[in-house]
């Protein structure tokens, strides 16, 4: 396993969360796809799909649905990124 690559996956996942918080659906999708493609531990497998769902909600509803926020947070299994989802998306 390449630790540097996994760190880049984490950074891309963080970018996806920040993009969702900013309402930038396109940027969120790109960042989530990058996280998934770099992820060697399959930590972000479900996360990328949930980001796509959240991005669609932003485009259709103007915000991420509460149940999608919970699913995003839960897909990360706790830790600092899950806390960032909670903080940035509420």
QUITAWO-V371889 format. One record per residue. N is the residue number from 0. PSI is psi as a letter, one per 40 degrees, with the letter a starting at -180 (NA if undefined). Layout:
# QUITAWO-V371889
N | PSI
N | PSI
This chain:
# QUITAWO-V371889
0 | h
1 | h
2 | d
3 | d
4 | d
5 | d
6 | d
7 | d
8 | d
9 | d
10 | d
11 | d
12 | d
13 | d
14 | d
15 | d
16 | d
17 | d
18 | d
19 | d
20 | d
21 | e
22 | e
23 | g
24 | d
25 | d
26 | d
27 | d
28 | d
29 | d
30 | d
31 | d
32 | d
33 | d
34 | d
35 | d
36 | d
37 | e
38 | h
39 | e
40 | e
41 | f
42 | d
43 | e
44 | d
45 | d
46 | d
47 | d
48 | d
49 | d
50 | d
51 | d
52 | d
53 | d
54 | d
55 | d
56 | d
57 | d
58 | d
59 | d
60 | e
61 | e
62 | i
63 | h
64 | i
65 | d
66 | d
67 | d
68 | d
69 | d
70 | d
71 | d
72 | d
73 | d
74 | e
75 | e
76 | f
77 | a
78 | a
79 | d
80 | d
81 | d
82 | d
83 | d
84 | d
85 | d
86 | d
87 | d
88 | e
89 | NA
